[in-house]
Amino acid sequence: MARYQETIDILIDDVRYERVYFDHETELEIPYRNIGFHKRNALQEKPGKGRALHKKWADICAIKSGKVKVIIEEERKATETKVGSDINIIKNCHYNWVDGNIYPFDDECLLFILLNKNIHGIPERIYDNMGSLNKVIICEKGKFKDYYFQVIK
Protein backbone atom coordinates (compact mmCIF):
# COMPACT_ATOMS: atom_id res chain seq x y z
CA MET A 1 0.00 0.00 0.00
CA ALA A 2 1.27 3.47 -0.86
CA ARG A 3 2.35 5.64 2.06
CA TYR A 4 -0.68 7.96 2.05
CA GLN A 5 -3.28 5.65 0.52
CA GLU A 6 -5.10 4.73 3.74
CA THR A 7 -5.31 8.39 4.83
CA ILE A 8 -6.46 9.55 1.39
CA ASP A 9 -9.06 6.76 1.26
CA ILE A 10 -10.61 8.02 4.51
CA LEU A 11 -10.96 11.52 3.04
CA ILE A 12 -12.36 10.26 -0.28
CA ASP A 13 -14.76 7.78 1.35
CA ASP A 14 -16.18 10.65 3.42
CA VAL A 15 -17.45 12.15 0.09
CA ARG A 16 -17.42 15.74 1.29
CA TYR A 17 -14.39 16.92 -0.74
CA GLU A 18 -14.12 17.91 -4.39
CA ARG A 19 -10.35 17.40 -4.49
CA VAL A 20 -7.67 15.80 -2.36
CA TYR A 21 -4.16 16.89 -3.31
CA PHE A 22 -1.22 14.85 -2.10
CA ASP A 23 2.55 15.06 -2.38
CA HIS A 24 5.44 12.58 -2.26
CA GLU A 25 3.59 9.58 -3.73
CA THR A 26 3.56 8.47 -7.31
CA GLU A 27 2.34 4.91 -6.75
CA LEU A 28 -1.36 5.81 -6.84
CA GLU A 29 -3.27 6.09 -10.09
CA ILE A 30 -3.79 9.67 -11.18
CA PRO A 31 -6.44 10.79 -10.75
CA TYR A 32 -6.82 8.52 -7.76
CA ARG A 33 -10.47 7.53 -7.50
CA ASN A 34 -11.30 10.63 -9.59
CA ILE A 35 -10.70 12.95 -6.61
CA GLY A 36 -7.05 12.52 -5.58
CA PHE A 37 -4.27 14.26 -7.48
CA HIS A 38 -0.50 14.12 -7.08
CA LYS A 39 0.33 17.83 -6.76
CA ARG A 40 2.48 19.91 -4.43
CA ASN A 41 0.56 21.90 -1.81
CA ALA A 42 2.25 25.23 -1.16
CA LEU A 43 0.93 26.72 2.07
CA GLN A 44 1.22 30.51 2.08
CA GLU A 45 0.51 33.42 4.41
CA LYS A 46 -0.48 35.66 1.48
CA PRO A 47 -2.21 34.81 -1.80
CA GLY A 48 -0.32 34.85 -5.08
CA LYS A 49 2.04 32.86 -7.24
CA GLY A 50 5.72 32.38 -6.64
CA ARG A 51 8.08 30.25 -4.63
CA ALA A 52 8.99 33.19 -2.37
CA LEU A 53 5.44 33.09 -0.95
CA HIS A 54 5.59 29.38 0.01
CA LYS A 55 6.07 28.76 3.73
CA LYS A 56 5.52 24.99 3.91
CA TRP A 57 4.83 22.09 1.55
CA ALA A 58 1.88 20.12 2.97
CA ASP A 59 1.61 16.37 2.46
CA ILE A 60 -2.17 16.30 1.87
CA CYS A 61 -4.87 18.97 1.51
CA ALA A 62 -8.60 18.32 1.11
CA ILE A 63 -10.65 20.98 -0.68
CA LYS A 64 -14.36 21.63 -0.09
CA SER A 65 -16.32 24.42 -1.80
CA GLY A 66 -13.10 26.01 -3.05
CA LYS A 67 -11.50 26.17 0.41
CA VAL A 68 -8.91 24.15 2.29
CA LYS A 69 -10.80 22.11 4.86
CA VAL A 70 -8.14 19.60 5.98
CA ILE A 71 -4.33 19.74 5.99
CA ILE A 72 -2.32 16.64 6.83
CA GLU A 73 1.36 16.46 7.71
CA GLU A 74 2.80 13.01 8.28
CA GLU A 75 5.90 12.93 10.45
CA ARG A 76 8.20 9.94 10.40
CA LYS A 77 10.39 9.77 13.50
CA ALA A 78 8.77 12.94 14.79
CA THR A 79 10.17 15.02 17.62
CA GLU A 80 8.37 17.64 19.70
CA THR A 81 10.59 20.26 18.07
CA LYS A 82 9.62 19.18 14.54
CA VAL A 83 5.90 18.99 15.40
CA GLY A 84 6.05 22.41 17.07
CA SER A 85 7.85 23.90 14.08
CA ASP A 86 5.21 22.55 11.67
CA ILE A 87 2.39 24.00 13.77
CA ASN A 88 4.11 27.39 14.12
CA ILE A 89 4.56 27.69 10.36
CA ILE A 90 1.17 26.36 9.26
CA LYS A 91 -0.94 28.29 11.80
CA ASN A 92 0.22 31.54 10.16
CA CYS A 93 -0.76 30.42 6.66
CA HIS A 94 -4.11 31.29 5.11
CA TYR A 95 -3.81 29.90 1.56
CA ASN A 96 -2.79 26.85 -0.43
CA TRP A 97 -1.43 27.32 -3.94
CA VAL A 98 -1.79 24.11 -5.92
CA ASP A 99 -2.20 23.22 -9.57
CA GLY A 100 -2.27 26.88 -10.60
CA ASN A 101 -5.08 27.75 -8.16
CA ILE A 102 -5.13 29.53 -4.83
CA TYR A 103 -7.43 28.11 -2.15
CA PRO A 104 -8.09 30.05 1.06
CA PHE A 105 -8.30 28.14 4.33
CA ASP A 106 -11.85 27.43 5.50
CA ASP A 107 -12.84 28.99 8.84
CA GLU A 108 -13.04 25.44 10.20
CA CYS A 109 -9.71 24.29 8.72
CA LEU A 110 -8.15 21.32 10.51
CA LEU A 111 -4.48 20.40 10.71
CA PHE A 112 -3.64 16.78 11.43
CA ILE A 113 -0.09 15.87 12.30
CA LEU A 114 0.16 12.11 11.90
CA LEU A 115 2.90 10.44 13.90
CA ASN A 116 4.36 7.61 11.85
CA LYS A 117 6.62 5.43 13.98
CA ASN A 118 6.29 7.56 17.09
CA ILE A 119 9.65 6.46 18.48
CA HIS A 120 9.90 9.50 20.79
CA GLY A 121 6.54 8.88 22.47
CA ILE A 122 4.95 12.19 21.52
CA PRO A 123 1.55 12.40 23.25
CA GLU A 124 -1.61 12.62 21.18
CA ARG A 125 -3.54 15.84 21.74
CA ILE A 126 -5.95 18.37 20.24
CA TYR A 127 -5.53 22.15 20.26
CA ASP A 128 -8.34 24.61 19.49
CA ASN A 129 -8.03 27.89 17.59
CA MET A 130 -4.37 28.10 16.69
CA GLY A 131 -3.92 31.01 14.30
CA SER A 132 -5.74 30.28 11.04
CA LEU A 133 -6.58 26.74 12.18
CA ASN A 134 -9.78 25.72 13.94
CA LYS A 135 -8.10 22.65 15.41
CA VAL A 136 -4.69 21.01 15.42
CA ILE A 137 -4.81 17.27 16.01
CA ILE A 138 -1.63 15.34 16.79
CA CYS A 139 -2.18 11.59 16.67
CA GLU A 140 -0.67 8.27 15.73
CA LYS A 141 -1.07 7.59 12.00
CA GLY A 142 -3.12 4.45 12.72
CA LYS A 143 -5.62 6.48 14.77
CA PHE A 144 -6.27 9.12 12.09
CA LYS A 145 -9.71 7.74 11.20
CA ASP A 146 -10.91 7.83 14.82
CA TYR A 147 -9.69 11.38 15.40
CA TYR A 148 -10.94 12.55 12.01
CA PHE A 149 -14.53 11.48 12.66
CA GLN A 150 -14.31 12.84 16.20
CA VAL A 151 -13.50 16.42 15.07
CA ILE A 152 -14.89 16.79 11.52
CA LYS A 153 -17.94 19.01 11.07
Contacts in CASP RR format, 6 or more apart in sequence:
PFRMAT RR
TARGET T0000
AUTHOR 0000-0000-0000
METHOD contacts of the structure
MODEL  1
MARYQETIDILIDDVRYERVYFDHETELEIPYRNIGFHKRNALQEKPGKG
RALHKKWADICAIKSGKVKVIIEEERKATETKVGSDINIIKNCHYNWVDG
NIYPFDDECLLFILLNKNIHGIPERIYDNMGSLNKVIICEKGKFKDYYFQ
VIK
2 25 0 8 1.000
2 27 0 8 1.000
2 28 0 8 1.000
3 24 0 8 1.000
3 25 0 8 1.000
3 74 0 8 1.000
4 22 0 8 1.000
4 24 0 8 1.000
4 25 0 8 1.000
4 28 0 8 1.000
4 59 0 8 1.000
4 60 0 8 1.000
4 74 0 8 1.000
5 25 0 8 1.000
5 27 0 8 1.000
5 28 0 8 1.000
6 142 0 8 1.000
6 144 0 8 1.000
7 60 0 8 1.000
7 72 0 8 1.000
7 74 0 8 1.000
7 114 0 8 1.000
7 141 0 8 1.000
7 144 0 8 1.000
8 20 0 8 1.000
8 22 0 8 1.000
8 28 0 8 1.000
8 32 0 8 1.000
8 36 0 8 1.000
8 60 0 8 1.000
9 33 0 8 1.000
10 144 0 8 1.000
10 145 0 8 1.000
10 148 0 8 1.000
11 17 0 8 1.000
11 20 0 8 1.000
11 60 0 8 1.000
11 62 0 8 1.000
11 70 0 8 1.000
12 20 0 8 1.000
12 32 0 8 1.000
12 33 0 8 1.000
12 35 0 8 1.000
12 36 0 8 1.000
14 148 0 8 1.000
14 152 0 8 1.000
16 64 0 8 1.000
16 69 0 8 1.000
17 35 0 8 1.000
17 62 0 8 1.000
17 63 0 8 1.000
17 64 0 8 1.000
17 69 0 8 1.000
17 70 0 8 1.000
18 35 0 8 1.000
18 63 0 8 1.000
18 64 0 8 1.000
18 65 0 8 1.000
18 66 0 8 1.000
19 35 0 8 1.000
19 36 0 8 1.000
19 37 0 8 1.000
19 62 0 8 1.000
19 63 0 8 1.000
20 32 0 8 1.000
20 35 0 8 1.000
20 36 0 8 1.000
20 37 0 8 1.000
20 60 0 8 1.000
20 61 0 8 1.000
20 62 0 8 1.000
20 63 0 8 1.000
21 36 0 8 1.000
21 37 0 8 1.000
21 38 0 8 1.000
21 39 0 8 1.000
21 41 0 8 1.000
21 60 0 8 1.000
21 61 0 8 1.000
21 63 0 8 1.000
21 96 0 8 1.000
21 98 0 8 1.000
21 99 0 8 1.000
22 28 0 8 1.000
22 36 0 8 1.000
22 37 0 8 1.000
22 38 0 8 1.000
22 39 0 8 1.000
22 41 0 8 1.000
22 59 0 8 1.000
22 60 0 8 1.000
23 38 0 8 1.000
23 39 0 8 1.000
23 40 0 8 1.000
23 41 0 8 1.000
23 57 0 8 1.000
23 58 0 8 1.000
23 59 0 8 1.000
23 60 0 8 1.000
24 59 0 8 1.000
25 38 0 8 1.000
26 38 0 8 1.000
28 36 0 8 1.000
28 38 0 8 1.000
30 36 0 8 1.000
30 37 0 8 1.000
30 38 0 8 1.000
31 37 0 8 1.000
32 38 0 8 1.000
37 99 0 8 1.000
39 98 0 8 1.000
39 99 0 8 1.000
40 57 0 8 1.000
40 98 0 8 1.000
41 57 0 8 1.000
41 58 0 8 1.000
41 59 0 8 1.000
41 60 0 8 1.000
41 61 0 8 1.000
41 71 0 8 1.000
41 96 0 8 1.000
41 98 0 8 1.000
42 51 0 8 1.000
42 53 0 8 1.000
42 54 0 8 1.000
42 56 0 8 1.000
42 57 0 8 1.000
42 96 0 8 1.000
42 97 0 8 1.000
42 98 0 8 1.000
43 54 0 8 1.000
43 55 0 8 1.000
43 56 0 8 1.000
43 57 0 8 1.000
43 58 0 8 1.000
43 71 0 8 1.000
43 89 0 8 1.000
43 90 0 8 1.000
43 93 0 8 1.000
43 95 0 8 1.000
43 96 0 8 1.000
44 53 0 8 1.000
44 54 0 8 1.000
44 55 0 8 1.000
44 93 0 8 1.000
44 94 0 8 1.000
44 95 0 8 1.000
44 96 0 8 1.000
44 97 0 8 1.000
44 102 0 8 1.000
45 53 0 8 1.000
45 55 0 8 1.000
45 92 0 8 1.000
45 93 0 8 1.000
45 94 0 8 1.000
45 95 0 8 1.000
46 53 0 8 1.000
46 94 0 8 1.000
46 95 0 8 1.000
47 94 0 8 1.000
47 95 0 8 1.000
47 97 0 8 1.000
47 102 0 8 1.000
47 104 0 8 1.000
48 95 0 8 1.000
48 97 0 8 1.000
48 102 0 8 1.000
49 97 0 8 1.000
49 100 0 8 1.000
49 102 0 8 1.000
50 97 0 8 1.000
53 97 0 8 1.000
54 97 0 8 1.000
55 89 0 8 1.000
55 90 0 8 1.000
55 92 0 8 1.000
55 93 0 8 1.000
56 86 0 8 1.000
56 89 0 8 1.000
56 90 0 8 1.000
56 93 0 8 1.000
58 71 0 8 1.000
58 72 0 8 1.000
58 73 0 8 1.000
58 90 0 8 1.000
58 96 0 8 1.000
59 72 0 8 1.000
59 73 0 8 1.000
59 74 0 8 1.000
60 70 0 8 1.000
60 71 0 8 1.000
60 72 0 8 1.000
60 74 0 8 1.000
61 68 0 8 1.000
61 70 0 8 1.000
61 71 0 8 1.000
61 72 0 8 1.000
61 96 0 8 1.000
61 98 0 8 1.000
61 103 0 8 1.000
62 68 0 8 1.000
62 69 0 8 1.000
62 70 0 8 1.000
63 69 0 8 1.000
63 103 0 8 1.000
64 106 0 8 1.000
65 106 0 8 1.000
66 103 0 8 1.000
66 104 0 8 1.000
67 103 0 8 1.000
67 104 0 8 1.000
67 105 0 8 1.000
67 106 0 8 1.000
67 109 0 8 1.000
68 95 0 8 1.000
68 96 0 8 1.000
68 103 0 8 1.000
68 104 0 8 1.000
68 105 0 8 1.000
68 106 0 8 1.000
68 109 0 8 1.000
69 106 0 8 1.000
69 108 0 8 1.000
69 109 0 8 1.000
69 110 0 8 1.000
70 109 0 8 1.000
70 110 0 8 1.000
70 112 0 8 1.000
70 152 0 8 1.000
71 90 0 8 1.000
71 96 0 8 1.000
71 109 0 8 1.000
71 110 0 8 1.000
71 111 0 8 1.000
71 112 0 8 1.000
71 133 0 8 1.000
72 111 0 8 1.000
72 112 0 8 1.000
72 113 0 8 1.000
72 114 0 8 1.000
72 144 0 8 1.000
73 86 0 8 1.000
73 90 0 8 1.000
73 111 0 8 1.000
73 112 0 8 1.000
73 113 0 8 1.000
73 114 0 8 1.000
74 113 0 8 1.000
74 114 0 8 1.000
74 116 0 8 1.000
74 141 0 8 1.000
75 82 0 8 1.000
75 83 0 8 1.000
75 86 0 8 1.000
75 113 0 8 1.000
75 114 0 8 1.000
75 115 0 8 1.000
75 116 0 8 1.000
76 116 0 8 1.000
76 117 0 8 1.000
77 116 0 8 1.000
77 117 0 8 1.000
77 119 0 8 1.000
77 120 0 8 1.000
78 113 0 8 1.000
78 115 0 8 1.000
78 116 0 8 1.000
78 118 0 8 1.000
78 120 0 8 1.000
78 122 0 8 1.000
79 120 0 8 1.000
79 122 0 8 1.000
80 120 0 8 1.000
80 122 0 8 1.000
83 113 0 8 1.000
83 122 0 8 1.000
83 138 0 8 1.000
86 113 0 8 1.000
87 111 0 8 1.000
87 113 0 8 1.000
87 127 0 8 1.000
87 130 0 8 1.000
87 136 0 8 1.000
90 111 0 8 1.000
90 133 0 8 1.000
91 111 0 8 1.000
91 130 0 8 1.000
91 131 0 8 1.000
91 132 0 8 1.000
91 133 0 8 1.000
91 136 0 8 1.000
92 131 0 8 1.000
92 132 0 8 1.000
93 105 0 8 1.000
93 132 0 8 1.000
94 104 0 8 1.000
94 105 0 8 1.000
94 132 0 8 1.000
95 102 0 8 1.000
95 103 0 8 1.000
95 104 0 8 1.000
95 105 0 8 1.000
96 102 0 8 1.000
96 103 0 8 1.000
96 105 0 8 1.000
97 103 0 8 1.000
105 132 0 8 1.000
105 133 0 8 1.000
107 134 0 8 1.000
108 134 0 8 1.000
108 153 0 8 1.000
109 132 0 8 1.000
109 133 0 8 1.000
109 134 0 8 1.000
110 133 0 8 1.000
110 134 0 8 1.000
110 135 0 8 1.000
110 136 0 8 1.000
110 137 0 8 1.000
110 151 0 8 1.000
110 152 0 8 1.000
111 130 0 8 1.000
111 133 0 8 1.000
111 135 0 8 1.000
111 136 0 8 1.000
111 137 0 8 1.000
112 137 0 8 1.000
112 138 0 8 1.000
112 139 0 8 1.000
112 144 0 8 1.000
112 147 0 8 1.000
112 148 0 8 1.000
113 136 0 8 1.000
113 137 0 8 1.000
113 138 0 8 1.000
113 139 0 8 1.000
114 139 0 8 1.000
114 140 0 8 1.000
114 141 0 8 1.000
114 142 0 8 1.000
114 144 0 8 1.000
115 122 0 8 1.000
115 124 0 8 1.000
115 138 0 8 1.000
115 139 0 8 1.000
115 140 0 8 1.000
115 141 0 8 1.000
116 141 0 8 1.000
118 140 0 8 1.000
122 138 0 8 1.000
123 138 0 8 1.000
124 138 0 8 1.000
124 139 0 8 1.000
124 140 0 8 1.000
124 143 0 8 1.000
124 147 0 8 1.000
125 137 0 8 1.000
125 138 0 8 1.000
126 135 0 8 1.000
126 136 0 8 1.000
126 137 0 8 1.000
126 138 0 8 1.000
126 147 0 8 1.000
126 151 0 8 1.000
127 135 0 8 1.000
127 136 0 8 1.000
128 134 0 8 1.000
128 135 0 8 1.000
129 135 0 8 1.000
130 136 0 8 1.000
135 151 0 8 1.000
137 147 0 8 1.000
137 151 0 8 1.000
139 146 0 8 1.000
139 147 0 8 1.000
END
